[in-house]
């Protein structure tokens, strides 16, 4: 059974003859009780200090555990965010590829249409060119015939021959004189 300072202070001993001095025994017991009381108080303070330290350590551990849990939650959130970002990236890339393929396909269709339209237009132009070329050829042939005909007429024209021109001049003068009397002609001289 443990001893407490109060037990030591109230301890009574039976008396004997020639026994110990009661005052000295009581003083010694008081000293032992005081030292035991100091020791117990010191142990109690140490125990309280240890409990406080243990509480602090527990609080820090709880805080650390809370921080670890918070970090785990953040890590999980980051992990999920990264997975979502990867999925979103993959979706965006897939959509961009599809859109690029659609744009290329549409551009190819437009190019084919433009080429077909250009071929048709070229065919129309070629037909028109051939028609104009034929018209020009016919015009030139016809013009050559008419020009030859005019050249023949011109070459046969009496004015181009000097003899004929002089003859015509003489005839004209004759006609003029016949029409206009000499008297009138003489008066003007």
ZANUZA-248075 format. One record per residue: z, x, y of N, C-alpha, C in turn; residue number from 1; residue in one letter. Coordinates in Angstrom, 2 decimals. Example, Ala and Ser with C-alpha at 12.3 -4.5 7.8 and 13.67 -1.06 7.14 Angstrom:
! ZANUZA-248075
R       nc3       nc1       nc2      cac3      cac1      cac2       cc3       cc1       cc2     n   res
R      7.80     13.19     -5.69      7.80     12.30     -4.50      7.80     13.20     -3.30     1     A
R      7.08     12.85     -2.25      7.14     13.67     -1.06      7.87     12.90      0.03     2     S
! end
This chain:
! ZANUZA-248075
R       nc3       nc1       nc2      cac3      cac1      cac2       cc3       cc1       cc2     n   res
R      0.00      0.84     -1.17      0.00      0.00      0.00      0.00      0.89      1.24     1     X
R     -0.92      0.64      2.21     -1.01      1.52      3.38      0.18      1.37      4.32     2     X
R      0.44      2.45      5.03      1.55      2.46      6.00      0.98      2.29      7.39     3     X
R      1.70      1.50      8.19      1.32      1.30      9.58      2.43      1.84     10.46     4     X
R      2.18      2.17     11.70      3.22      2.72     12.57      4.43      1.79     12.66     5     X
R      4.21      0.51     12.65      5.32     -0.45     12.72      6.20     -0.34     11.47     6     X
R      5.59     -0.12     10.34      6.36      0.04      9.09      7.25      1.28      9.19     7     X
R      6.72      2.35      9.75      7.50      3.58      9.85      8.65      3.37     10.82     8     X
R      8.42      2.70     11.94      9.48      2.48     12.93     10.59      1.60     12.38     9     X
R     10.33      0.66     11.57     11.37     -0.26     11.06     11.88      0.14      9.68    10     X
R     11.50      1.30      9.24     11.98      1.74      7.93     13.48      2.01      8.02    11     X
R     14.21      1.49      7.11     15.67      1.71      7.01     15.95      2.47      5.73    12     X
R     16.85      3.40      5.87     17.27      4.17      4.69     18.73      3.84      4.39    13     X
R     19.09      3.92      3.17     20.50      3.68      2.79     21.32      4.91      3.16    14     X
R     22.54      4.72      3.51     23.38      5.79      3.97     24.07      6.52      2.82    15     X
R     24.32      7.76      2.95     25.03      8.58      1.99     25.90      9.55      2.77    16     X
R     26.74      9.97      2.09     27.61     10.91      2.72     26.89     12.24      2.76    17     X
R     27.11     12.92      3.69     26.46     14.16      3.96     24.94     14.00      3.91    18     X
R     24.42     12.91      4.27     22.98     12.70      4.30     22.37     13.24      5.60    19     X
R     21.14     12.85      5.91     20.42     13.31      7.09     20.98     12.66      8.33    20     X
R     20.74     13.30      9.45     21.18     12.75     10.72     20.24     11.59     11.05    21     X
R     20.86     10.45     11.29     20.08      9.23     11.50     19.23      9.35     12.76    22     X
R     19.73      9.96     13.81     18.98     10.07     15.06     17.77     10.97     14.85    23     X
R     17.96     12.07     14.17     16.85     12.98     13.94     15.78     12.32     13.06    24     X
R     16.28     11.59     12.02     15.35     10.90     11.13     14.57      9.87     11.93    25     X
R     15.30      9.09     12.76     14.63      8.05     13.57     13.67      8.69     14.56    26     X
R     14.04      9.84     15.19     13.17     10.52     16.14     11.91     11.03     15.41    27     X
R     12.12     11.62     14.21     10.99     12.12     13.44     10.06     10.98     13.03    28     X
R     10.71      9.88     12.59      9.92      8.72     12.19      9.15      8.16     13.39    29     X
R      9.79      8.17     14.56      9.13      7.69     15.78      7.93      8.59     16.09    30     X
R      8.13      9.91     15.96      7.05     10.84     16.23      5.88     10.63     15.26    31     X
R      6.23     10.46     13.97      5.21     10.21     12.95      4.48      8.90     13.25    32     X
R      5.25      7.88     13.63      4.66      6.57     13.93      3.72      6.69     15.12    33     X
R      4.15      7.44     16.17      3.32      7.61     17.36      2.03      8.35     17.02    34     X
R      2.17      9.42     16.25      0.98     10.18     15.87      0.05      9.36     14.98    35     X
R      0.67      8.60     14.07     -0.13      7.73     13.21     -0.81      6.66     14.04    36     X
R     -0.07      6.14     15.04     -0.64      5.11     15.92     -1.80      5.71     16.71    37     X
R     -1.61      6.94     17.25     -2.69      7.61     17.99     -3.89      7.84     17.07    38     X
R     -3.58      8.30     15.86     -4.64      8.55     14.89     -5.39      7.27     14.55    39     X
R     -4.65      6.19     14.36     -5.29      4.90     14.04     -6.13      4.40     15.23    40     X
R     -5.58      4.58     16.45     -6.34      4.17     17.64     -7.62      4.98     17.75    41     X
R     -7.46      6.31     17.49     -8.62      7.19     17.54     -9.65      6.76     16.50    42     X
R     -9.16      6.44     15.30    -10.07      5.98     14.24    -10.72      4.65     14.62    43     X
R     -9.92      3.80     15.26    -10.46      2.49     15.68    -11.53      2.67     16.75    44     X
R    -11.25      3.58     17.73    -12.25      3.86     18.76    -13.51      4.46     18.13    45     X
R    -13.27      5.39     17.20    -14.40      6.01     16.49    -15.17      4.95     15.73    46     X
R    -14.45      4.05     15.11    -15.10      2.96     14.36    -15.89      2.05     15.30    47     X
R    -15.26      1.73     16.46    -15.94      0.89     17.45    -17.19      1.63     17.97    48     X
R    -17.00      2.95     18.26    -18.13      3.74     18.73    -19.24      3.77     17.69    49     X
R    -18.86      3.97     16.43    -19.85      3.99     15.35    -20.53      2.63     15.21    50     X
R    -19.71      1.56     15.35    -20.31      0.22     15.27    -21.29      0.00     16.42    51     X
R    -20.88      0.48     17.62    -21.80      0.36     18.76    -23.07      1.16     18.52    52     X
R    -22.88      2.39     18.01    -24.04      3.21     17.71    -24.90      2.54     16.64    53     X
R    -24.20      1.99     15.66    -24.94      1.31     14.59    -25.66      0.09     15.15    54     X
R    -24.98     -0.63     16.07    -25.64     -1.77     16.72    -26.85     -1.30     17.52    55     X
R    -26.65     -0.18     18.25    -27.79      0.36     19.02    -28.92      0.76     18.10    56     X
R    -28.53      1.47     17.02    -29.55      1.89     16.05    -30.22      0.66     15.46    57     X
R    -29.42     -0.36     15.14    -29.97     -1.60     14.59    -30.89     -2.25     15.60    58     X
R    -30.43     -2.30     16.87    -31.27     -2.89     17.92    -32.57     -2.10     18.09    59     X
R    -32.40     -0.75     18.07    -33.60      0.08     18.19    -34.51     -0.12     16.99    60     X
R    -33.88     -0.25     15.82    -34.68     -0.47     14.61    -35.39     -1.82     14.70    61     X
R    -34.63     -2.85     15.18    -35.23     -4.17     15.34    -36.35     -4.09     16.38    62     X
R    -36.04     -3.36     17.49    -37.05     -3.19     18.53    -38.26     -2.43     17.98    63     X
R    -37.97     -1.38     17.21    -39.06     -0.61     16.61    -39.84     -1.48     15.62    64     X
R    -39.08     -2.25     14.82    -39.76     -3.16     13.88    -40.59     -4.18     14.64    65     X
R    -40.03     -4.67     15.74    -40.77     -5.62     16.56    -42.02     -4.95     17.14    66     X
R    -41.83     -3.71     17.62    -42.97     -2.97     18.16    -44.00     -2.72     17.06    67     X
R    -43.52     -2.36     15.87    -44.43     -2.12     14.75    -45.16     -3.41     14.40    68     X
R    -44.42     -4.52     14.36    -45.04     -5.82     14.07    -46.07     -6.16     15.15    69     X
R    -45.67     -5.89     16.41    -46.59     -6.14     17.52    -47.84     -5.27     17.38    70     X
R    -47.63     -4.00     17.05    -48.77     -3.11     16.84    -49.63     -3.57     15.66    71     X
R    -48.97     -4.03     14.60    -49.73     -4.54     13.44    -50.56     -5.75     13.85    72     X
R    -49.93     -6.66     14.64    -50.67     -7.83     15.11    -51.85     -7.41     15.99    73     X
R    -51.58     -6.44     16.88    -52.66     -5.95     17.73    -53.76     -5.29     16.90    74     X
R    -53.33     -4.50     15.93    -54.31     -3.84     15.07    -55.15     -4.88     14.33    75     X
R    -54.47     -5.90     13.83    -55.20     -6.97     13.13    -56.14     -7.68     14.08    76     X
R    -55.66     -7.94     15.32    -56.50     -8.59     16.32    -57.71     -7.70     16.66    77     X
R    -57.45     -6.42     16.84    -58.54     -5.48     17.13    -59.51     -5.44     15.96    78     X
R    -58.95     -5.41     14.75    -59.80     -5.38     13.56    -60.67     -6.62     13.50    79     X
R    -60.06     -7.79     13.73    -60.84     -9.04     13.72    -61.88     -9.04     14.84    80     X
R    -61.46     -8.52     16.01    -62.38     -8.46     17.14    -63.57     -7.56     16.81    81     X
R    -63.29     -6.42     16.18    -64.38     -5.51     15.80    -65.30     -6.16     14.78    82     X
R    -64.70     -6.86     13.83    -65.53     -7.55     12.82    -66.40     -8.59     13.51    83     X
R    -65.79     -9.35     14.43    -66.53    -10.37     15.16    -67.63     -9.72     16.01    84     X
R    -67.27     -8.58     16.66    -68.25     -7.88     17.49    -69.42     -7.38     16.63    85     X
R    -69.12     -6.85     15.46    -70.17     -6.39     14.55    -71.06     -7.55     14.13    86     X
R    -70.42     -8.67     13.81    -71.18     -9.85     13.40    -72.04    -10.34     14.56    87     X
R    -71.44    -10.38     15.76    -72.18    -10.81     16.94    -73.34     -9.85     17.21    88     X
R    -73.07     -8.55     17.09    -74.13     -7.55     17.28    -75.25     -7.78     16.28    89     X
R    -74.88     -7.98     15.01    -75.89     -8.22     13.98    -76.69     -9.49     14.29    90     X
R    -75.99    -10.54     14.74    -76.68    -11.79     15.09    -77.63    -11.57     16.27    91     X
R    -77.15    -10.83     17.28    -77.98    -10.58     18.46    -79.22     -9.78     18.07    92     X
R    -79.00     -8.75     17.24    -80.14     -7.93     16.81    -81.13     -8.77     16.00    93     X
R    -80.59     -9.59     15.09    -81.47    -10.43     14.28    -82.25    -11.40     15.17    94     X
R    -81.55    -12.02     16.13    -82.22    -12.95     17.05    -83.26    -12.22     17.89    95     X
R    -82.91    -11.01     18.35    -83.86    -10.24     19.16    -85.10     -9.88     18.34    96     X
R    -84.89     -9.52     17.08    -86.04     -9.20     16.22    -86.91    -10.43     16.03    97     X
R    -86.26    -11.57     15.75    -87.04    -12.80     15.58    -87.82    -13.13     16.84    98     X
R    -87.14    -13.00     17.99    -87.79    -13.30     19.26    -88.94    -12.32     19.50    99     X
R    -88.71    -11.05     19.19    -89.78    -10.05     19.35    -90.95    -10.38     18.44   100     X
R    -90.65    -10.76     17.20    -91.72    -11.14     16.26    -92.49    -12.35     16.79   101     X
R    -91.74    -13.33     17.32    -92.40    -14.52     17.88    -93.28    -14.14     19.07   102     X
R    -92.76    -13.26     19.93    -93.53    -12.84     21.11    -94.79    -12.11     20.66   103     X
R    -94.63    -11.21     19.69    -95.80    -10.46     19.18    -96.81    -11.41     18.55   104     X
R    -96.30    -12.34     17.75    -97.19    -13.31     17.09    -97.93    -14.14     18.15   105     X
R    -97.18    -14.61     19.15    -97.79    -15.40     20.22    -98.82    -14.57     20.99   106     X
R    -98.48    -13.29     21.25    -99.41    -12.41     21.95   -100.67    -12.18     21.12   107     X
R   -100.48    -12.02     19.80   -101.65    -11.84     18.93   -102.54    -13.08     18.95   108     X
R   -101.91    -14.25     18.91   -102.69    -15.49     18.98   -103.44    -15.60     20.30   109     X
R   -102.75    -15.27     21.41   -103.40    -15.33     22.71   -104.54    -14.32     22.78   110     X
R   -104.30    -13.14     22.21   -105.35    -12.11     22.21   -106.55    -12.58     21.40   111     X
R   -106.30    -13.19     20.23   -107.41    -13.70     19.42   -108.18    -14.78     20.18   112     X
R   -107.41    -15.68     20.84   -108.07    -16.73     21.62   -108.90    -16.12     22.75   113     X
R   -108.31    -15.12     23.42   -109.03    -14.49     24.53   -110.28    -13.79     24.02   114     X
R   -110.17    -13.12     22.87   -111.34    -12.44     22.29   -112.40    -13.47     21.91   115     X
R   -111.99    -14.57     21.29   -112.95    -15.62     20.93   -113.62    -16.21     22.16   116     X
R   -112.81    -16.46     23.20   -113.37    -16.99     24.44   -114.34    -15.98     25.05   117     X
R   -113.96    -14.69     25.02   -114.84    -13.65     25.57   -116.13    -13.57     24.77   118     X
R   -116.01    -13.68     23.44   -117.22    -13.66     22.60   -118.12    -14.84     22.92   119     X
R   -117.50    -16.03     23.08   -118.29    -17.21     23.42   -118.96    -17.03     24.78   120     X
R   -118.18    -16.53     25.74   -118.72    -16.32     27.08   -119.85    -15.28     27.03   121     X
R   -119.61    -14.22     26.26   -120.64    -13.19     26.10   -121.91    -13.77     25.46   122     X
R   -121.71    -14.65     24.48   -122.85    -15.28     23.83   -123.63    -16.14     24.84   123     X
R   -122.89    -16.88     25.68   -123.54    -17.70     26.71   -124.29    -16.80     27.69   124     X
R   -123.62    -15.69     28.09   -124.26    -14.76     29.03   -125.50    -14.13     28.41   125     X
R   -125.40    -13.77     27.13   -126.55    -13.18     26.44   -127.70    -14.18     26.41   126     X
R   -127.41    -15.43     26.10   -128.44    -16.47     26.07   -129.07    -16.63     27.46   127     X
R   -128.20    -16.67     28.49   -128.70    -16.79     29.85   -129.55    -15.58     30.23   128     X
R   -129.07    -14.37     29.84   -129.81    -13.14     30.12   -131.21    -13.19     29.48   129     X
R   -131.24    -13.59     28.22   -132.54    -13.67     27.53   -133.45    -14.71     28.18   130     X
R   -132.85    -15.84     28.59   -133.65    -16.89     29.25   -134.20    -16.38     30.58   131     X
R   -133.35    -15.71     31.36   -133.79    -15.18     32.66   -134.84    -14.10     32.46   132     X
R   -134.59    -13.27     31.47   -135.57    -12.20     31.16   -136.94    -12.81     30.82   133     X
R   -136.92    -13.86     30.02   -138.17    -14.53     29.64   -138.82    -15.19     30.86   134     X
R   -137.99    -15.81     31.70   -138.53    -16.44     32.92   -139.17    -15.39     33.82   135     X
R   -138.49    -14.23     33.96   -139.02    -13.16     34.80   -140.35    -12.67     34.21   136     X
R   -140.38    -12.47     32.90   -141.61    -12.00     32.26   -142.75    -12.98     32.51   137     X
R   -142.46    -14.29     32.34   -143.49    -15.31     32.56   -143.92    -15.33     34.03   138     X
R   -142.92    -15.22     34.94   -143.23    -15.21     36.38   -144.13    -14.03     36.72   139     X
R   -143.73    -12.82     36.20   -144.53    -11.63     36.50   -145.94    -11.75     35.94   140     X
R   -146.08    -12.30     34.74   -147.40    -12.47     34.16   -148.22    -13.44     35.00   141     X
R   -147.59    -14.53     35.38   -148.28    -15.53     36.19   -148.63    -14.95     37.56   142     X
R   -147.65    -14.21     38.13   -147.86    -13.61     39.45   -148.99    -12.58     39.38   143     X
R   -149.04    -11.80     38.29   -150.10    -10.81     38.12   -151.47    -11.49     38.08   144     X
R   -151.52    -12.61     37.33   -152.79    -13.34     37.24   -153.19    -13.82     38.62   145     X
R   -152.22    -14.44     39.35   -152.54    -14.96     40.68   -152.87    -13.83     41.64   146     X
R   -152.12    -12.72     41.52   -152.37    -11.59     42.39   -153.77    -11.02     42.12   147     X
R   -154.13    -10.94     40.87   -155.47    -10.46     40.50   -156.53    -11.38     41.08   148     X
R   -156.21    -12.66     41.00   -157.15    -13.66     41.54   -157.29    -13.47     43.05   149     X
R   -156.15    -13.26     43.75   -156.20    -13.04     45.21   -156.92    -11.74     45.53   150     X
R   -156.66    -10.71     44.74   -157.34     -9.43     44.98   -158.86     -9.60     44.80   151     X
R   -159.21    -10.36     43.79   -160.65    -10.60     43.58   -161.23    -11.34     44.79   152     X
R   -160.56    -12.35     45.27   -161.04    -13.12     46.43   -161.12    -12.23     47.67   153     X
R   -160.06    -11.38     47.83   -160.03    -10.52     49.01   -161.18     -9.51     48.94   154     X
R   -161.37     -8.95     47.78   -162.43     -7.95     47.65   -163.80     -8.59     47.84   155     X
R   -163.91     -9.87     47.59   -165.18    -10.56     47.76   -165.30    -11.16     49.16   156     X
R   -164.25    -11.07     49.92   -164.26    -11.67     51.26   -165.26    -10.90     52.12   157     X
R   -166.12    -11.60     52.86   -167.17    -10.95     53.65   -166.61    -10.12     54.80   158     X
R   -165.39    -10.37     55.23   -164.86     -9.62     56.36   -164.54     -8.17     55.98   159     X
R   -164.35     -7.93     54.73   -164.00     -6.59     54.30   -165.25     -5.68     54.23   160     X
R   -166.38     -6.27     54.27   -167.61     -5.47     54.27   -168.04     -5.32     55.73   161     X
R   -168.37     -4.09     56.19   -168.72     -3.81     57.58   -170.02     -4.52     57.97   162     X
R   -170.92     -4.51     57.06   -172.20     -5.15     57.35   -172.00     -6.63     57.56   163     X
R   -171.23     -7.18     56.72   -171.00     -8.62     56.80   -170.23     -8.94     58.06   164     X
R   -169.29     -8.09     58.45   -168.46     -8.33     59.63   -169.36     -8.29     60.87   165     X
R   -170.25     -7.34     60.93   -171.13     -7.22     62.08   -172.08     -8.42     62.14   166     X
R   -172.53     -8.80     61.00   -173.42     -9.94     60.93   -172.72    -11.20     61.43   167     X
R   -171.47    -11.33     61.03   -170.68    -12.50     61.44   -170.39    -12.47     62.94   168     X
R   -170.13    -11.26     63.44   -169.90    -11.13     64.88   -171.15    -11.56     65.66   169     X
R   -172.29    -11.17     65.18   -173.56    -11.52     65.84   -173.76    -13.02     65.75   170     X
R   -173.47    -13.58     64.63   -173.63    -15.03     64.46   -172.69    -15.78     65.39   171     X
R   -171.47    -15.26     65.52   -170.48    -15.93     66.38   -170.93    -15.88     67.83   172     X
R   -171.43    -14.74     68.24   -171.91    -14.62     69.61   -173.07    -15.59     69.85   173     X
R   -173.89    -15.74     68.87   -175.05    -16.61     68.97   -174.59    -18.04     69.14   174     X
R   -173.60    -18.39     68.35   -173.09    -19.75     68.43   -172.45    -19.97     69.78   175     X
R   -171.76    -19.01     70.23   -171.07    -19.13     71.51   -172.07    -19.28     72.64   176     X
R   -173.10    -18.53     72.57   -174.11    -18.59     73.61   -174.83    -19.92     73.55   177     X
R   -174.99    -20.40     72.41   -175.67    -21.68     72.28   -174.81    -22.79     72.88   178     X
R   -173.55    -22.63     72.72   -172.65    -23.69     73.20   -172.41    -23.52     74.69   179     X
R   -172.21    -22.34     75.09   -171.89    -22.09     76.50   -173.20    -21.64     77.16   180     X
R   -173.70    -22.35     78.23   -174.96    -21.97     78.87   -174.84    -20.60     79.58   181     X
R   -176.04    -20.06     79.80   -176.11    -18.74     80.41   -175.75    -18.77     81.87   182     X
R   -175.99    -19.80     82.47   -175.72    -19.90     83.88   -174.24    -19.71     84.13   183     X
R   -173.54    -20.32     83.38   -172.09    -20.21     83.49   -171.68    -18.81     83.19   184     X
R   -172.40    -18.24     82.21   -172.10    -16.91     81.79   -172.53    -15.94     82.91   185     X
R   -173.67    -16.21     83.56   -174.17    -15.36     84.62   -173.33    -15.46     85.86   186     X
R   -172.76    -16.58     86.13   -171.95    -16.78     87.33   -170.67    -15.98     87.25   187     X
R   -170.24    -15.82     86.06   -168.99    -15.11     85.91   -169.19    -13.62     86.04   188     X
R   -170.41    -13.17     85.94   -170.65    -11.76     86.02   -170.56    -11.42     87.45   189     X
! end
